């Protein structure tokens, strides 16, 4: 059975022509969402740039001081010696200030890489199982609303503030009916009981949701992504992970072996 081409009309806004690059990007984001819903993320490490954050020069009571904050380091306070009034003492102090300032600027322009620990993020495997079983839009929307982590569009802070960090996730709620219909397509690997079968479902549903995100019919999105060619110089998320279609290993096998971006 072919998915109805009218599904996308139920989403808000006027349809637009989606680029393959945009579709591919959302495929990766939805793979991350559904894989995380199923498996969560283990504790790990990542490398970031150690950019210093603050350089302040203060004056008062005949004495200057520097306040310097560096990434992952306690703040440093460097004080001018009291009663430093001779020309040599003032030159020495100015030279020290200039040296500290130059080092701060260099660290800003060329920050050193540092490795930091990344906390584990639990799965919501119960919701993943429910999402696979869902047959109605109401059920999908209930699952979406129950999620505390992987289907939430907002990154929330203890002070009540938030950032709309994953706005694309709202499409699951809006396109819940289309999501259910897409699972009726013969291409959906709903009965695959192999170890990699659940990850084939992750891939298929990610393609469905990528299509809905850019206002393409699910069947069209699935076919576009399945047939997409990747040039040798391609640096998309699939090629960076060295998986199909450019490389022999499938996404399902890659995920089944516990691999993913961290």
PyMOL commands that set and color helices and strands:
alter all, ss='L'
color gray80, all
select helices_A, chain A and resi 7-10+20-39+87-109+125-133+137-146+167-174+176-182+197-213+218-227+237-240+251-256
alter helices_A, ss='H'
color red, helices_A
select strands_A, chain A and resi 44-50+54-60+63-69+76-79+112-118+155-156+162-163
alter strands_A, ss='S'
color yellow, strands_A
deselect
rebuild
show_as cartoon
